[in-house]
Amino acid sequence: MVPLLIVLLLALLLFGAGFALKILWWVAIVVLVLWLLGFLVRSGGGRWYRW
């Protein structure tokens, strides 16, 4: 019974970590796109953020 609980807990933990990592990848992509847009806008003229 205990090994079954350990395996289920480990599977749940790995599933949660994978889901969190997937969300972190999407956040990183959004930040990269915003940074690139800011770089292009800045090179084109005004500066609309203070990074």
Phi, psi and omega in degrees: 000316181294316178299325178296317178296321179295317179295317179296319179296319179294318178297318179296318179296315179294322177296317178296320179294319178296319178295317179295320179294324177295318177296320179296323177297317179295319178298317179297320179295318180297316179296319179297317179297316178298320179296316179295319177298318178297321178296317180293319180294321181294319180290337181276345182167250187290168179245116188254006175214166185238062178266000000 
